[in-house]
């Protein structure tokens, strides 16, 4: 069960609840970091950190596994 600790997390949990109420057969997909065409600032930052061309960290209290948008799209499409 969701147990959000931030306003952002609370908003996501509320959205999931609304989806489940409006469509009991709906699937809720909680994805990881989505990467794709390197156009987002977050994705460029992650690549720079991995390459060692920029110092810093993304998260210190969380471990995530990025997923490429095309690898995520296929199973989500199958769910629909």
Secondary structure by P-SEA (a helix, b strand, c coil): ccccccaaaaaaaaaaaaaaaacccbbbbbccccccccccaaaaaaaaaaaccbbbbccccbbbbbbcaaaaaaaaaaac
